[in-house]
Amino acid sequence: MRRATTHALRACGVATALLALATGCSSDEDHTNPSAEKKDAGKTATEAVRAAVAKVRGTSADIHGEVLVAEGEGAFPISLDGPFDLAKDKGKLAVDFPGGAIDHVDEIFDGDTIYVNGIQGVAKGTWGAVARGKAEAHYLLRAPLNDPEHYLRQISAMRKVERFATNETVGGTLTTRYRGSIDHATLTLRLADKPREGAEKIRDVQGTDLPVFADAWVDHQGRLVRLKMTYRMATVSVTTTMTLSAFGKPVKVAAPDASRTVPATTMGGVLLG
């Protein structure tokens, strides 16, 4: 593998630091709103978020996601974009990390298999095939191979949810914003052993779950249109955002021909979660 650029190395170091440090975790953002209403059209805030997630799981959407790792004044973005039929478990994503040793990969989701093109050790034009259910995440607030369904599962498990604001605009659409937190079990869902152990060490030192805050924006049709999860530790932070749009648009995705695929038992690297 080519040596990473300075930016890539720094980004990897920042992500690793989130799990290596065991002290100093704090957040200066107030995620409470005592005056917010806790009922919405007969539903609790928690029920409203879960219903919104369930609704988008039954349709298709264009996905735009960003993972922003920040240290001091430096920020290192990873983006993912593509159409996804959440109901049929089919979609494709282009994943980019500007300045990385590997700065772009393409992914195709087809039922129980994820195909990845552009990874180390796989010939150009060949796709590595991974069982979707066996893929793991290697950094906090990342999804296994960037699987959008993983983020939906996490946001659906928000705790202490409150309606935080109304009539906020997302992509020109008016929404209601809900705010809550993510517990340890949800944070470490399908996290690989090493980063999981790091997160547990931090939790043991603090005596409480890591501070991970979550926001969900729901449109007037009851659909989740954006989610955000944020973790801060001293001057380092990770923020994951995923926006959904163009609901119901047909998604045309085909798995690569078998002659162009090879089994890939493990996949790592900043681009792949």
Disulfide bonds with the S-S distance in Angstrom:
none
